Amino acid sequence: VAPAVPLRPAAEAAECALWPPNWTVAGAGVSVEAAEAAEAHERFLAGLVARQDTCASDARAFAQMEVSTALALDWDGARQFKVVPYRIVPFGSRRYGVALPNSDLDLVCVLPENCDHYCVSGKKVLERVTEAIKKDPRCTSVRDASKSKKTTCFRFGGPNGLHVDLTYCCGDIRRWHSPSQTTALVQQALSTSPPCLRRVARLAVDAGKRLGGCWKRTGAIGSQLKAAHWNLLTIAWWRAVSDRGLRDAESVPLAALLQALLWWLATCPFEVLLINPLAPRPFSARQPAEAAMWLASPLGDGGNLAGRVDAEELAKLRAALREGLTTLTNSPAMFWREAEDRWYEYRDRVYRSQPVPYLGPLPPLPTKAPPPLPPRGLCVAMAGFVAAAAPVAGAAAGVASAAVAGADDVETIFGRFLGFWYDARTGRALLVQRRGGVAAVCAPDDEEDDEPERVDGADTAAGAAPRERTIEPVREGVEGKLSRLVLKGADGVPRCRLLGDKCARDRVVWAPLEGDESAEEDSHEVWTRVRPEVAKK
């Protein structure tokens, strides 16, 4: 809960401790060598992070592909006949540009808010993705934390690859996913500040992890601060310093800014301050008995992000920062050499995600009755259907039914038609099955025939009856968009087109290409679905 006392301006002692006594905006007390070493170290860290961008993009595309595969089935394991919209959105330090080489890649899978309408659940999707990640050779150190915080953690790109945390959110992340909300606010605060603030924040988190004042991603977090908390503290200090007269920040050396920030963190009376990092005046007074440190949530919900920090941890933080400040002030060369040696193992790392070896054909989808569809469901599903023409890595959003490319397009696009039908006009039984990459229409007696090869629009095979017709899409207008479905003869010439507005769950209507949709139904070809045993009789 928020403190009960009314908030008052910060104490004068806290304002005086924003920088060391001998510190000025000109960076007094910082040698030229120390300033150059700080600049070089920040560029070194930024270069190591930039080398990971390609691997981060591949990891995001990999997560999008696995989520798309998981959404191909509903929560009962049956084929998904509805288009399930989703997105893979990054958040965290890599999103707002202050990541370190060992920072993880945080991804959230955004699912529809009404998941029940699509017969899917975020928990089931995450479970399927976790199982697929465990089987992929590019992923190691897979840890399922879905029960505690609905997250799957793994390394992508080998044992030395990136740490990836994948979670999910049903609905708009701007309303229901607090980490993404915080990321957007921090990104806005950094974007409206001088560029040097991002560089100072990166150096501060690096120093905090090395000195022991920030969690290093090893072991339990306990009562330590996280890197996100350090970024918020840096923003709060920057706003307070800017309010005190520091305007031309670009002229101040990075080493001087880092020294002033660490000084404030080591001497700040956190016990009597309420820190609201995104407020115009970030410091306010509070009662000392409430918490050892109070870092207000940027979301304005009255929460304390530093509630886990106790008095013992705060004493350790101040002792570690004082020791680091002593080294930075008296031996700056040693300070920056130790900072660079910490990342020595990252210099020669090559972040390249190897292609997945061919493991054979995909297993067939479970043969289960499709769920009931609305009368116009077929028309909605087929009209304006966008195929997966763009690479997965470059797509910002995905459609589960269109994410499977190549030979599985028939299963995806024509899954509505596969099975046994009865032609009401001719009185014959029909079987629509997958043959040679198309949906072939044949007699039920051909069910056991070997799959023929399809050459120049005709289906031929030794000892097998030719296919009567095939159901195929016609692409018109924008490349990659299936504008309609047609029935093609054995010669590959289109004969009929699908009338989506006259179709239902177990009834489809085809009209001759030269016919009129408003003509009598006896001129159309009407199929009704039947059971296999009835069709074979």
SEKOLFI-186245 format. One line per field, with one value per residue (C-alpha): residue number from 1; x negated, y, z. Coordinates in pm, 1 decimal. Layout:
! residues N
resi	(NUM | ...)
east	(X | ...)
north	(Y | ...)
up	(Z | ...)
***
This chain:
! residues 537
resi	(1 | 2 | 3 | 4 | 5 | 6 | 7 | 8 | 9 | 10 | 11 | 12 | 13 | 14 | 15 | 16 | 17 | 18 | 19 | 20 | 21 | 22 | 23 | 24 | 25 | 26 | 27 | 28 | 29 | 30 | 31 | 32 | 33 | 34 | 35 | 36 | 37 | 38 | 39 | 40 | 41 | 42 | 43 | 44 | 45 | 46 | 47 | 48 | 49 | 50 | 51 | 52 | 53 | 54 | 55 | 56 | 57 | 58 | 59 | 60 | 61 | 62 | 63 | 64 | 65 | 66 | 67 | 68 | 69 | 70 | 71 | 72 | 73 | 74 | 75 | 76 | 77 | 78 | 79 | 80 | 81 | 82 | 83 | 84 | 85 | 86 | 87 | 88 | 89 | 90 | 91 | 92 | 93 | 94 | 95 | 96 | 97 | 98 | 99 | 100 | 101 | 102 | 103 | 104 | 105 | 106 | 107 | 108 | 109 | 110 | 111 | 112 | 113 | 114 | 115 | 116 | 117 | 118 | 119 | 120 | 121 | 122 | 123 | 124 | 125 | 126 | 127 | 128 | 129 | 130 | 131 | 132 | 133 | 134 | 135 | 136 | 137 | 138 | 139 | 140 | 141 | 142 | 143 | 144 | 145 | 146 | 147 | 148 | 149 | 150 | 151 | 152 | 153 | 154 | 155 | 156 | 157 | 158 | 159 | 160 | 161 | 162 | 163 | 164 | 165 | 166 | 167 | 168 | 169 | 170 | 171 | 172 | 173 | 174 | 175 | 176 | 177 | 178 | 179 | 180 | 181 | 182 | 183 | 184 | 185 | 186 | 187 | 188 | 189 | 190 | 191 | 192 | 193 | 194 | 195 | 196 | 197 | 198 | 199 | 200 | 201 | 202 | 203 | 204 | 205 | 206 | 207 | 208 | 209 | 210 | 211 | 212 | 213 | 214 | 215 | 216 | 217 | 218 | 219 | 220 | 221 | 222 | 223 | 224 | 225 | 226 | 227 | 228 | 229 | 230 | 231 | 232 | 233 | 234 | 235 | 236 | 237 | 238 | 239 | 240 | 241 | 242 | 243 | 244 | 245 | 246 | 247 | 248 | 249 | 250 | 251 | 252 | 253 | 254 | 255 | 256 | 257 | 258 | 259 | 260 | 261 | 262 | 263 | 264 | 265 | 266 | 267 | 268 | 269 | 270 | 271 | 272 | 273 | 274 | 275 | 276 | 277 | 278 | 279 | 280 | 281 | 282 | 283 | 284 | 285 | 286 | 287 | 288 | 289 | 290 | 291 | 292 | 293 | 294 | 295 | 296 | 297 | 298 | 299 | 300 | 301 | 302 | 303 | 304 | 305 | 306 | 307 | 308 | 309 | 310 | 311 | 312 | 313 | 314 | 315 | 316 | 317 | 318 | 319 | 320 | 321 | 322 | 323 | 324 | 325 | 326 | 327 | 328 | 329 | 330 | 331 | 332 | 333 | 334 | 335 | 336 | 337 | 338 | 339 | 340 | 341 | 342 | 343 | 344 | 345 | 346 | 347 | 348 | 349 | 350 | 351 | 352 | 353 | 354 | 355 | 356 | 357 | 358 | 359 | 360 | 361 | 362 | 363 | 364 | 365 | 366 | 367 | 368 | 369 | 370 | 371 | 372 | 373 | 374 | 375 | 376 | 377 | 378 | 379 | 380 | 381 | 382 | 383 | 384 | 385 | 386 | 387 | 388 | 389 | 390 | 391 | 392 | 393 | 394 | 395 | 396 | 397 | 398 | 399 | 400 | 401 | 402 | 403 | 404 | 405 | 406 | 407 | 408 | 409 | 410 | 411 | 412 | 413 | 414 | 415 | 416 | 417 | 418 | 419 | 420 | 421 | 422 | 423 | 424 | 425 | 426 | 427 | 428 | 429 | 430 | 431 | 432 | 433 | 434 | 435 | 436 | 437 | 438 | 439 | 440 | 441 | 442 | 443 | 444 | 445 | 446 | 447 | 448 | 449 | 450 | 451 | 452 | 453 | 454 | 455 | 456 | 457 | 458 | 459 | 460 | 461 | 462 | 463 | 464 | 465 | 466 | 467 | 468 | 469 | 470 | 471 | 472 | 473 | 474 | 475 | 476 | 477 | 478 | 479 | 480 | 481 | 482 | 483 | 484 | 485 | 486 | 487 | 488 | 489 | 490 | 491 | 492 | 493 | 494 | 495 | 496 | 497 | 498 | 499 | 500 | 501 | 502 | 503 | 504 | 505 | 506 | 507 | 508 | 509 | 510 | 511 | 512 | 513 | 514 | 515 | 516 | 517 | 518 | 519 | 520 | 521 | 522 | 523 | 524 | 525 | 526 | 527 | 528 | 529 | 530 | 531 | 532 | 533 | 534 | 535 | 536 | 537)
east	(0.0 | -102.3 | -242.6 | 19.1 | -168.6 | -121.1 | -407.1 | -632.1 | -933.0 | -1252.3 | -1481.9 | -1765.2 | -2018.9 | -1894.0 | -1915.6 | -2272.1 | -2381.7 | -2300.6 | -2672.1 | -3007.3 | -3117.1 | -3398.5 | -3190.9 | -3084.3 | -2910.2 | -3251.7 | -3354.9 | -3614.9 | -3828.5 | -3802.1 | -4120.4 | -4130.8 | -4243.1 | -3947.5 | -3702.6 | -3843.3 | -3836.7 | -3468.1 | -3379.7 | -3572.7 | -3412.1 | -3061.3 | -3129.6 | -3273.6 | -2953.5 | -2732.4 | -2932.5 | -2894.5 | -2517.8 | -2494.4 | -2657.4 | -2365.5 | -2095.0 | -2083.8 | -2054.1 | -1781.4 | -1586.4 | -1626.6 | -1506.8 | -1198.9 | -1125.3 | -1175.9 | -927.2 | -678.5 | -709.7 | -660.3 | -361.0 | -207.2 | -251.9 | -96.7 | 204.2 | 267.2 | 454.1 | 726.9 | 723.5 | 864.2 | 593.0 | 818.7 | 734.8 | 784.3 | 1031.9 | 1030.2 | 770.7 | 605.7 | 434.2 | 124.1 | -196.2 | -543.7 | -651.2 | -984.1 | -1006.0 | -1266.3 | -1618.0 | -1673.8 | -1361.3 | -1460.5 | -1831.5 | -2031.5 | -2101.7 | -2427.9 | -2579.9 | -2433.3 | -2087.4 | -1804.8 | -1564.3 | -1213.0 | -930.6 | -555.9 | -308.1 | 1.8 | 314.7 | 674.5 | 857.5 | 1146.8 | 936.8 | 1240.5 | 1389.2 | 1093.8 | 1088.1 | 730.9 | 568.8 | 242.0 | 134.4 | 186.6 | 1.4 | -295.4 | -304.9 | -316.9 | -585.1 | -791.8 | -776.4 | -883.7 | -1171.6 | -1302.6 | -1325.4 | -1498.0 | -1879.1 | -1933.5 | -1782.0 | -1951.7 | -1896.2 | -1518.8 | -1336.6 | -960.8 | -844.3 | -484.5 | -342.0 | -503.4 | -513.4 | -378.7 | -718.8 | -948.6 | -1323.4 | -1584.5 | -1907.9 | -1883.8 | -2183.1 | -2377.7 | -2522.2 | -2661.1 | -2352.9 | -2103.9 | -1885.2 | -1523.9 | -1219.9 | -891.3 | -560.3 | -205.2 | 71.4 | 436.5 | 552.1 | 393.2 | 48.0 | 97.3 | 367.3 | 290.2 | -88.6 | -260.3 | -621.3 | -530.9 | -360.8 | -672.5 | -890.9 | -687.1 | -711.9 | -1087.4 | -1141.7 | -949.3 | -1149.6 | -1480.4 | -1371.6 | -1285.6 | -1619.8 | -1966.5 | -2127.5 | -2396.5 | -2139.5 | -2116.9 | -2495.8 | -2514.5 | -2241.0 | -2431.4 | -2752.4 | -2567.2 | -2406.2 | -2740.9 | -2912.1 | -2627.2 | -2645.2 | -3023.5 | -3032.9 | -2754.1 | -2475.5 | -2262.2 | -2143.1 | -2380.4 | -2128.1 | -2294.1 | -2115.4 | -1808.2 | -1740.9 | -1664.8 | -1656.8 | -1872.0 | -1774.6 | -1731.3 | -1873.3 | -1530.3 | -1534.0 | -1877.4 | -1750.8 | -1459.4 | -1691.8 | -1915.7 | -1619.9 | -1509.8 | -1860.6 | -1886.1 | -1559.3 | -1661.3 | -2005.4 | -1852.0 | -1615.9 | -1917.2 | -2078.0 | -2246.5 | -2122.9 | -2410.7 | -2457.4 | -2644.1 | -2942.2 | -2984.3 | -3214.9 | -3054.3 | -3304.2 | -3195.6 | -2825.8 | -2884.0 | -3089.1 | -2812.4 | -2542.9 | -2731.7 | -2797.4 | -2428.0 | -2338.3 | -2597.4 | -2493.1 | -2120.8 | -1894.8 | -1660.2 | -1498.0 | -1319.8 | -1268.6 | -988.4 | -1133.1 | -891.6 | -1127.3 | -890.3 | -746.0 | -862.3 | -992.8 | -1104.6 | -1186.7 | -936.6 | -957.8 | -808.6 | -814.5 | -1133.2 | -950.2 | -761.3 | -1041.2 | -1417.3 | -1371.4 | -1062.1 | -1076.4 | -729.4 | -591.1 | -576.0 | -224.3 | -90.9 | 69.0 | -98.5 | -328.8 | -686.4 | -922.9 | -1202.7 | -990.3 | -1219.9 | -1519.6 | -1578.2 | -1814.5 | -2090.2 | -2083.8 | -2082.9 | -2393.8 | -2567.0 | -2472.1 | -2622.1 | -2941.5 | -2992.1 | -2932.3 | -3173.3 | -3443.6 | -3382.5 | -3386.5 | -3721.4 | -3868.3 | -3706.5 | -3841.0 | -4191.0 | -4267.9 | -4040.3 | -4261.4 | -4218.8 | -3841.3 | -3787.8 | -4031.8 | -3838.3 | -3515.1 | -3643.1 | -3793.3 | -3451.1 | -3330.7 | -3643.6 | -3463.7 | -3210.4 | -3471.2 | -3511.9 | -3157.0 | -2983.0 | -2605.5 | -2480.8 | -2172.4 | -2239.5 | -1959.4 | -1744.7 | -1846.2 | -1586.4 | -1406.7 | -1168.6 | -810.8 | -588.2 | -356.8 | 4.4 | 251.4 | 504.9 | 811.6 | 1085.9 | 1418.9 | 1396.8 | 1577.6 | 1909.0 | 1866.4 | 2109.4 | 2307.8 | 2081.2 | 1765.3 | 1630.0 | 1676.3 | 1506.8 | 1219.9 | 1150.8 | 1230.2 | 918.3 | 711.3 | 346.9 | 91.8 | -246.9 | -432.1 | -661.0 | -944.5 | -857.3 | -1153.6 | -1025.3 | -660.3 | -538.5 | -223.6 | -123.9 | 182.6 | 180.4 | 370.0 | 133.7 | -198.3 | -259.8 | -417.3 | -498.5 | -338.5 | -124.7 | 73.3 | 332.0 | 384.9 | 414.8 | 618.9 | 827.6 | 871.2 | 1233.7 | 1283.7 | 1088.8 | 1323.0 | 1628.1 | 1905.2 | 2227.6 | 2300.7 | 2673.3 | 2692.5 | 2520.2 | 2599.7 | 2236.3 | 2011.9 | 1689.4 | 1366.4 | 1147.4 | 797.0 | 445.5 | 274.3 | -53.5 | -28.0 | 333.0 | 677.6 | 791.0 | 1156.0 | 1197.9 | 1419.5 | 1414.9 | 1273.7 | 946.3 | 879.0 | 621.5 | 444.3 | 84.0 | 36.7 | -9.4 | -235.5 | -77.8 | -227.5 | -110.4 | 216.4 | 308.2 | 280.7 | 123.1 | -27.9 | -97.7 | 195.8 | 399.9 | 715.0 | 674.0 | 817.4 | 1142.4 | 1084.4 | 876.3 | 958.8 | 702.2 | 669.2 | 651.5 | 429.2 | 546.3 | 438.0 | 183.0 | -73.0 | -26.3 | 346.6 | 588.8 | 885.7 | 1099.7 | 1111.0 | 1193.7 | 1256.2 | 1011.4 | 1053.0 | 794.5 | 652.8 | 594.4 | 857.2 | 1087.0 | 1447.4 | 1633.4 | 1585.6 | 1682.8 | 1984.4 | 1879.1 | 2200.5 | 2403.3 | 2179.2 | 2236.5 | 2049.8 | 2148.0 | 2257.9 | 2059.8 | 2185.7 | 1991.0 | 2110.1 | 1990.6 | 1753.0 | 1990.2 | 2294.8 | 2467.9 | 2468.6 | 2835.1 | 2937.5 | 3139.7 | 2964.2 | 3012.9 | 2741.6 | 2497.0 | 2299.4 | 2401.1 | 2196.1 | 2310.5 | 2075.5 | 2142.0 | 1978.2 | 1714.0 | 1919.4 | 2219.1 | 2004.1 | 1848.2 | 2191.1)
north	(0.0 | 359.5 | 544.7 | 700.7 | 1025.5 | 1318.3 | 1352.6 | 1652.2 | 1786.4 | 1587.5 | 1677.5 | 1920.9 | 1655.8 | 1428.9 | 1705.0 | 1788.8 | 1427.0 | 1422.0 | 1450.6 | 1459.4 | 1783.5 | 1845.7 | 1749.1 | 2007.3 | 1990.6 | 2021.7 | 1688.5 | 1817.8 | 1547.6 | 1312.4 | 1271.3 | 1258.1 | 894.3 | 798.0 | 978.1 | 803.1 | 464.9 | 509.0 | 602.0 | 303.0 | 60.8 | 178.6 | 138.5 | -205.5 | -313.4 | -167.5 | -355.5 | -687.9 | -635.1 | -535.2 | -866.2 | -1043.4 | -865.7 | -1127.6 | -1409.7 | -1218.1 | -1179.5 | -1551.3 | -1635.8 | -1419.8 | -1583.6 | -1925.9 | -1844.4 | -1718.3 | -2039.4 | -2262.7 | -2061.7 | -2083.6 | -2460.6 | -2483.3 | -2280.8 | -2520.1 | -2737.8 | -2638.9 | -2721.5 | -3071.5 | -3156.8 | -3124.8 | -2927.5 | -2554.1 | -2429.1 | -2068.5 | -1801.3 | -1727.9 | -1386.0 | -1349.6 | -1145.8 | -1197.8 | -871.8 | -806.5 | -611.3 | -534.6 | -392.8 | -507.7 | -319.0 | 18.8 | -7.6 | -50.9 | -424.1 | -590.4 | -889.7 | -1127.7 | -969.5 | -1201.8 | -1159.6 | -1114.6 | -1211.6 | -1211.3 | -1398.1 | -1180.7 | -1392.7 | -1277.2 | -1172.2 | -1405.7 | -1720.6 | -1937.8 | -1824.6 | -1988.0 | -2295.6 | -2219.0 | -2128.8 | -1953.1 | -2222.7 | -2499.4 | -2305.0 | -2247.5 | -2617.2 | -2719.3 | -2462.0 | -2587.6 | -2944.4 | -2830.9 | -2627.4 | -2931.0 | -3123.8 | -2848.2 | -2890.4 | -2513.7 | -2477.9 | -2579.3 | -2524.9 | -2540.8 | -2463.1 | -2467.6 | -2201.3 | -2192.3 | -2289.8 | -2003.5 | -1717.7 | -1869.9 | -1842.0 | -2077.5 | -2007.1 | -2145.8 | -2065.3 | -2015.3 | -2069.8 | -2330.3 | -2348.4 | -1994.4 | -1849.6 | -1593.5 | -1637.4 | -1622.0 | -1584.4 | -1653.1 | -1573.1 | -1509.9 | -1256.6 | -1286.7 | -944.1 | -604.9 | -590.7 | -218.6 | -311.2 | -658.6 | -706.5 | -486.4 | -556.6 | -434.0 | -129.3 | -48.9 | -102.6 | 148.4 | 410.2 | 362.6 | 373.8 | 699.8 | 848.7 | 752.7 | 877.3 | 1221.6 | 1248.6 | 1315.0 | 1012.1 | 999.4 | 881.3 | 539.5 | 512.9 | 609.2 | 359.4 | 81.0 | 163.3 | 187.2 | -157.1 | -302.0 | -155.0 | -262.0 | -624.2 | -634.5 | -470.2 | -686.7 | -431.0 | -582.7 | -935.8 | -1118.8 | -1376.6 | -1650.7 | -1811.5 | -1680.9 | -1309.7 | -1289.3 | -927.8 | -782.9 | -520.0 | -612.9 | -432.2 | -279.4 | -120.6 | 28.1 | 179.8 | 341.4 | 476.8 | 621.0 | 797.1 | 938.4 | 1068.7 | 1219.8 | 1409.5 | 1542.4 | 1651.3 | 1814.3 | 2004.6 | 2129.0 | 2293.6 | 2024.5 | 2112.6 | 2057.4 | 1690.1 | 1605.6 | 1812.4 | 1611.9 | 1306.6 | 966.0 | 888.7 | 1201.2 | 1116.8 | 759.7 | 879.8 | 1120.2 | 852.2 | 594.6 | 859.9 | 934.9 | 564.5 | 514.3 | 813.4 | 853.5 | 821.7 | 565.5 | 501.7 | 840.3 | 888.4 | 782.3 | 765.0 | 806.5 | 784.6 | 913.8 | 1205.8 | 1565.4 | 1580.4 | 1222.0 | 1255.1 | 1287.7 | 1228.4 | 926.4 | 752.1 | 547.8 | 252.7 | 152.6 | -10.1 | 5.3 | 138.5 | 260.1 | 267.2 | 354.9 | 158.6 | 363.3 | 229.4 | 444.1 | 155.2 | 243.7 | -59.1 | -73.2 | -234.0 | -244.9 | -406.4 | -708.7 | -495.4 | -508.2 | -312.6 | -572.8 | -571.8 | -191.1 | -186.8 | -432.3 | -215.2 | 96.4 | -82.1 | -227.2 | 108.9 | 288.5 | 35.0 | 76.9 | 454.0 | 439.1 | 238.3 | 459.7 | 777.8 | 664.9 | 400.5 | 459.6 | 250.6 | -52.9 | 5.6 | 5.1 | -279.9 | -499.8 | -393.5 | -499.2 | -827.1 | -931.3 | -960.4 | -1130.0 | -1454.0 | -1267.8 | -1128.4 | -1441.0 | -1568.4 | -1619.1 | -1595.3 | -1799.3 | -2016.8 | -2335.9 | -2462.1 | -2739.7 | -3081.0 | -3265.6 | -3503.6 | -3659.8 | -3567.0 | -3409.6 | -3650.3 | -3646.2 | -3432.9 | -3616.6 | -3728.0 | -3576.0 | -3433.0 | -3057.7 | -2826.0 | -2672.9 | -2370.9 | -2082.1 | -2091.0 | -1834.1 | -1970.0 | -2109.6 | -1781.4 | -1589.5 | -1838.3 | -1838.8 | -1481.9 | -1271.6 | -1555.2 | -1443.7 | -1718.5 | -1728.6 | -1560.5 | -1340.4 | -1494.5 | -1566.7 | -1361.7 | -1046.3 | -1081.3 | -869.8 | -1081.4 | -1437.1 | -1635.5 | -1993.0 | -2133.1 | -1970.4 | -2027.3 | -2379.4 | -2351.0 | -2599.2 | -2942.3 | -2879.7 | -2602.3 | -2859.0 | -2967.1 | -2606.3 | -2444.2 | -2738.5 | -2914.3 | -2805.1 | -3027.3 | -3345.8 | -3639.2 | -3806.0 | -3614.6 | -3685.8 | -3500.4 | -3423.3 | -3343.3 | -3654.2 | -3889.7 | -4004.6 | -4039.2 | -3835.1 | -3855.7 | -3545.6 | -3640.6 | -3512.2 | -3624.0 | -3487.4 | -3151.6 | -3079.7 | -3169.5 | -3438.6 | -3531.2 | -3900.3 | -4197.9 | -4365.5 | -4681.7 | -4496.2 | -4439.2 | -4717.7 | -4629.5 | -4518.9 | -4145.6 | -4050.2 | -3785.2 | -3475.4 | -3355.6 | -3048.0 | -3023.5 | -3391.7 | -3667.9 | -3983.1 | -4292.1 | -4644.1 | -4865.4 | -4587.5 | -4430.0 | -4064.3 | -3811.1 | -3664.6 | -3310.5 | -3108.4 | -2823.9 | -2548.6 | -2180.0 | -1899.7 | -1605.2 | -1271.6 | -917.3 | -899.8 | -1177.3 | -1435.6 | -1372.9 | -1656.8 | -1476.1 | -1783.4 | -2160.6 | -2345.2 | -2699.7 | -2792.8 | -3080.1 | -3348.5 | -3117.0 | -2843.4 | -2607.3 | -2443.3 | -2558.1 | -2433.0 | -2177.3 | -2191.8 | -1993.0 | -1914.8 | -1739.4 | -2052.6 | -2289.3 | -2433.6 | -2673.4 | -2992.2 | -2836.5 | -2668.1 | -2524.3 | -2493.0 | -2284.3 | -2306.2 | -2030.0 | -1908.2 | -1939.1 | -1679.4 | -1695.1 | -1593.8 | -1878.7 | -2178.1 | -2417.8 | -2711.1 | -2556.4 | -2566.7 | -2859.2 | -2925.2 | -3149.2 | -3276.7 | -3451.1 | -3817.8 | -4082.4 | -4308.4 | -4625.4 | -4464.0 | -4331.0 | -4669.7 | -4835.6)
up	(0.0 | -47.3 | 255.5 | 478.4 | 544.9 | 306.0 | 58.9 | 117.1 | -75.3 | -19.9 | 265.6 | 199.3 | 292.0 | 16.4 | -241.0 | -139.6 | -195.1 | -565.7 | -650.6 | -466.6 | -299.5 | -549.8 | -854.0 | -1112.5 | -1446.3 | -1610.1 | -1460.1 | -1219.5 | -1067.0 | -1366.7 | -1568.5 | -1944.9 | -1934.2 | -1712.7 | -1940.2 | -2248.6 | -2071.3 | -1980.5 | -2338.0 | -2475.1 | -2229.9 | -2313.7 | -2686.2 | -2613.0 | -2434.9 | -2707.6 | -2971.5 | -2791.0 | -2766.5 | -3134.2 | -3233.2 | -3067.6 | -3267.7 | -3542.4 | -3291.8 | -3108.1 | -3433.4 | -3506.0 | -3155.5 | -3202.3 | -3539.4 | -3382.5 | -3106.6 | -3362.6 | -3565.1 | -3260.6 | -3139.1 | -3485.8 | -3484.2 | -3137.5 | -3250.9 | -3540.3 | -3287.1 | -3046.0 | -2675.8 | -2746.0 | -2998.5 | -3302.5 | -3614.8 | -3575.9 | -3835.1 | -3720.4 | -3784.5 | -3447.4 | -3445.1 | -3230.1 | -3196.7 | -3050.5 | -2884.5 | -2706.2 | -2382.3 | -2118.5 | -2143.3 | -2500.8 | -2602.2 | -2455.8 | -2541.5 | -2218.7 | -2239.7 | -2140.5 | -2320.8 | -2062.7 | -2060.2 | -2147.4 | -2437.0 | -2298.2 | -2534.7 | -2478.3 | -2698.5 | -2732.3 | -2778.2 | -2826.1 | -2514.1 | -2599.1 | -2632.2 | -2562.0 | -2892.7 | -3071.4 | -2843.3 | -2730.6 | -2399.5 | -2326.9 | -2081.6 | -2338.1 | -2606.4 | -2372.6 | -2281.5 | -2648.3 | -2725.1 | -2429.3 | -2557.6 | -2904.1 | -2759.5 | -2571.8 | -2900.4 | -3099.3 | -3114.5 | -3113.5 | -2765.9 | -2441.2 | -2068.2 | -2108.1 | -1782.9 | -1751.7 | -1505.1 | -1627.4 | -1289.9 | -1096.8 | -1349.5 | -1676.7 | -1845.1 | -2035.6 | -2012.2 | -2252.1 | -2434.1 | -2808.1 | -3034.0 | -2836.5 | -2485.8 | -2517.5 | -2684.4 | -2563.9 | -2259.4 | -2377.2 | -2151.1 | -2330.8 | -2165.1 | -2286.1 | -2233.9 | -2335.7 | -2443.9 | -2502.5 | -2340.0 | -2282.1 | -2030.7 | -1899.7 | -1913.2 | -1655.2 | -1772.4 | -2121.3 | -1971.6 | -1766.9 | -2073.8 | -2273.0 | -1997.2 | -1951.4 | -2326.6 | -2346.3 | -2058.0 | -2220.0 | -2561.7 | -2425.2 | -2241.2 | -2384.3 | -2552.5 | -2287.6 | -2029.8 | -2196.2 | -2190.3 | -1822.7 | -1737.0 | -1916.4 | -1729.2 | -1397.9 | -1433.9 | -1541.9 | -1234.9 | -1005.4 | -1118.8 | -1091.3 | -747.7 | -606.9 | -578.9 | -855.9 | -925.5 | -1164.1 | -1297.1 | -1092.0 | -800.7 | -624.0 | -643.6 | -270.4 | -153.6 | -433.2 | -684.8 | -1049.2 | -1351.5 | -1423.1 | -1075.7 | -1140.0 | -1463.8 | -1281.4 | -1010.6 | -1282.0 | -1444.1 | -1106.5 | -1031.3 | -1378.6 | -1342.0 | -1002.5 | -1128.2 | -1437.1 | -1211.6 | -1014.1 | -1315.2 | -1530.5 | -1877.4 | -2119.8 | -2037.5 | -2357.1 | -2242.7 | -1919.5 | -1947.4 | -1894.0 | -1619.5 | -1427.3 | -1464.9 | -1347.6 | -1049.6 | -945.7 | -986.6 | -778.5 | -514.3 | -485.9 | -464.0 | -188.8 | 21.6 | -49.5 | 259.3 | 102.3 | 441.1 | 436.8 | 61.1 | -167.9 | -518.8 | -808.6 | -1108.5 | -1376.3 | -1180.0 | -1249.3 | -888.5 | -824.7 | -450.1 | -165.2 | 208.2 | 385.1 | 720.6 | 778.4 | 937.5 | 621.0 | 417.6 | 375.9 | 21.0 | -160.2 | -539.8 | -666.5 | -958.4 | -1281.8 | -1337.3 | -1054.5 | -865.6 | -533.4 | -542.4 | -415.5 | -665.4 | -406.2 | -138.2 | -118.3 | -16.3 | 359.7 | 585.7 | 559.6 | 179.8 | 176.1 | 396.2 | 160.4 | -137.2 | 18.3 | 124.1 | -225.7 | -391.2 | -156.9 | -237.5 | -609.7 | -578.5 | -402.3 | -688.8 | -953.4 | -786.6 | -689.4 | -957.1 | -1257.6 | -1487.0 | -1261.8 | -1236.0 | -1611.2 | -1672.6 | -1429.7 | -1593.7 | -1936.2 | -1813.9 | -1687.4 | -2046.9 | -2179.8 | -2264.4 | -2479.8 | -2718.6 | -2931.2 | -2916.3 | -3249.5 | -3233.0 | -3524.0 | -3506.5 | -3701.2 | -3927.3 | -3790.1 | -3931.4 | -4135.4 | -3901.2 | -4152.2 | -4241.1 | -3984.7 | -3800.2 | -3921.6 | -3734.1 | -3516.1 | -3709.7 | -3502.9 | -3602.9 | -3664.3 | -3425.4 | -3537.7 | -3759.5 | -3818.0 | -4143.8 | -4303.6 | -4145.0 | -4468.8 | -4648.9 | -4367.4 | -4350.9 | -4727.0 | -4838.9 | -4823.9 | -4683.9 | -4657.6 | -4717.3 | -4550.0 | -4832.1 | -4619.0 | -4415.5 | -4059.1 | -3931.4 | -4092.8 | -3991.6 | -3702.9 | -3658.0 | -3755.7 | -3851.1 | -3732.2 | -4029.4 | -4278.8 | -4102.5 | -4241.0 | -4583.3 | -4857.8 | -4868.2 | -4562.7 | -4732.9 | -4837.6 | -4477.9 | -4371.3 | -4646.9 | -4766.0 | -4432.4 | -4454.6 | -4762.9 | -4681.4 | -4628.6 | -4784.8 | -4962.2 | -5150.2 | -5474.1 | -5463.9 | -5835.6 | -5973.2 | -5685.6 | -5653.6 | -5351.7 | -5355.3 | -5161.9 | -5120.3 | -5013.0 | -5029.4 | -5350.7 | -5483.4 | -5311.2 | -5407.8 | -5277.7 | -5522.8 | -5579.6 | -5661.1 | -5593.0 | -5247.8 | -5409.9 | -5479.7 | -5109.9 | -5090.8 | -5417.0 | -5409.6 | -5422.6 | -5789.0 | -5927.7 | -6068.8 | -6397.6 | -6587.7 | -6407.5 | -6449.4 | -6192.2 | -6335.0 | -6184.4 | -6295.4 | -6214.1 | -6051.3 | -6183.2 | -6281.4 | -6043.7 | -6161.5 | -6034.5 | -5790.4 | -5551.6 | -5590.9 | -5503.1 | -5754.8 | -5668.0 | -5796.2 | -5720.8 | -5441.0 | -5458.6 | -5185.5 | -5134.8 | -5211.8 | -5360.7 | -5435.0 | -5467.4 | -5790.7 | -5907.5 | -6182.8 | -6421.3 | -6499.4 | -6765.6 | -6505.9 | -6648.6 | -6387.0 | -6417.0 | -6108.5 | -5834.4 | -5466.4 | -5347.8 | -4993.0 | -4892.5 | -4971.4 | -4774.9 | -4430.6 | -4201.7 | -4392.7 | -4720.3 | -4998.4 | -5324.0 | -5650.0 | -5947.5 | -6309.0 | -6404.0 | -6672.2 | -6443.1 | -6230.5 | -5852.7 | -5847.5 | -6079.2 | -5967.8 | -5735.3 | -5974.6 | -6194.1 | -5900.9 | -5769.1 | -5408.3 | -5178.6 | -4841.1 | -4600.9 | -4518.5 | -4299.9 | -4460.3 | -4424.7 | -4596.0 | -4881.5 | -4951.4 | -4967.9)
***
